[in-house]
């Protein structure tokens, strides 16, 4: 298991799916010719043929006071997903979560950076034909703007289904706290607005004993977008805004010891931000890595 320490907190990566290639439907600009010169993407984020590696995973942020699951992947048994291989999954995610030391009953907080299909799936699980909360002892922390936008969504059929099977059941169970985009979850963890991918998208800032980390959500999907911040994802709600968000964050983090932990980064999955020509790159941090105090 991959785990990083930030002061008194740990962040553990629980992988649901990793894939190599097949990501152009999200980032069509990232052709092999365009990404192959970015040698630093190998081996964690790209193979030798220029095929991008990606991951769907959850991050457990274990603090002295709260045990927080950030984003809940795709989930099992879900139907009506636009990506064919995301339907009717029967993966070992909950077993892997428990094996890592985090049985689902022990999760007391779930944070959804946004409400897309691959970030809310395990909010619920299928029991006797009904979608029930997977984490019955957790408060589900969701941005109010994000919630309102998807609740009122009628046109994007897949997301209407996603809201119905993975968001509405936890809300109806009274487990959701609708919060502002700069909400403080606990002493070590706060949300930060990182808009553009969706109308209420947030990142997660972790601060403990002078050390810092930042969980991206989908403000970027792949580290190649650090070199080319203007490469917005097809699914970004406001591509100009998401580009501004990437620029702003990487400018602020470049040269600092803050650990950037990617929500869809494959392999080692985290690193420090460095300026690189006109853009940025990721200096990969192997798991267990401790960023130096600022
Ligand atoms: Zn995503």
Boltz pocket constraint, residues with backbone or C-beta under 6 A from the ligand:
constraints:
  - pocket:
      binder: B
      contacts: [[A, 116], [A, 118], [A, 119], [A, 218], [A, 264]]
      max_distance: 6.0
